[in-house]
Amino acid sequence: MNRKNPPVPVPLLMIIGIVAVSFSSIFIKWSAAPASVQGMYRLLFTSLLMLPFARPYSGAAFALRKKDWFMLGLSGTMLALHFLLWMGSLKYTSVASSTMIMALEPVFIMLGAYFLYKERTALSALLGMAIAIGGVLFIGWGDVGVSADNLKGDLLSIGGTAAVAVHMLIGQKLVVRMPSYLYSLIVFLSAVIVFAVYNFFMGVPFFNYPARDWGIFVLLAVVPTVFGHILFNWLLQYVSATTVSMNILGEPVGASILAYLLLGEQLSALQWAGGVLVMFGLAVYLYGGRKKAAKASATLQNVS
């Protein structure tokens, strides 16, 4: 498949995206607001930025079926759960530990795709998955030596990773029938509603936050979401999903460096060892998945 070239070099855009998403955990650490409030306003402000450009997709929105709306709502619920658990994890554990565990997202997606859609994975990718999971065990082991709260944070991050994997698997099916921009906007708004309901029943204040926190809510919407996740989605028209997914390897590294420079966080030897294993395992996993995709493409070409 031939792809057109973007107006800006892809490597430069990838670096911008990785740096942008790496700031997400830093902003969350800087805010004292509850995770559910940070997640709600992050997605609300992102949605408000997207709404002025949504008019061309109104026809596609009216064409959606009831089942589509249900699945969009479920995807938004999973996204809200992801932010609630992952943002919550940063209150207990280090940025490096949390983001390294979050990097396991492709592995969770692979497991879900196997059980839900019967998608098979190359043996080399399975080996990479095993190595990455071993790395997470090292991180958890290292955090046990720090405090019970750190281990709690690791478990919350694992839960958040599982939730975002379900969100991605639902999106994989929905974006085939609708524009990705419309999908993102509806899912973001659905997640905002879920957060609002959660905050209301849990008695979490919607307002009464200092100006610093409101500034961080805006930064979360603009920097890691617009210049990170939305930029990566836009890049899919120029490069493969496998290439874009390599940012997963960059975020923990970038976030760990920023956490060291801006928050003074340091890791134990076990945590560093676990992080190296996670990164190496994911590299093996992504390489195995890319080889399988290339083989499948070659087979289709031979058939045609």
Secondary structure, 3 states (H helix, E strand, C coil): CCCCCCCCCHHHHHHHHHHHHHHHHHHHHHCCCCHHHHHHHHHHHHHHHHHHHCHHHHHHHHCCCHHHHHHHHHHHHHHHHHHHHHHHHCCCCCHHHHHHHHCCHHHHHHHHHHHHHCCCCCHHHHHHHHHHHHHHHHHHHHHHCCCHHHHHHHHHHHHHHHHHHHHHHHHHHHCCCCCHHHHHHHHHHHHHHHHHHHHHHCCCCCCCCCHHHHHHHHHHHHHHHHHHHHHHHHHCCCCCHHHHHCHHHHHHHHHHHHHHHHHCCCCCHHHHHHHHHHHHHHHHHHHHHHHHHHHHHHHHHHHC
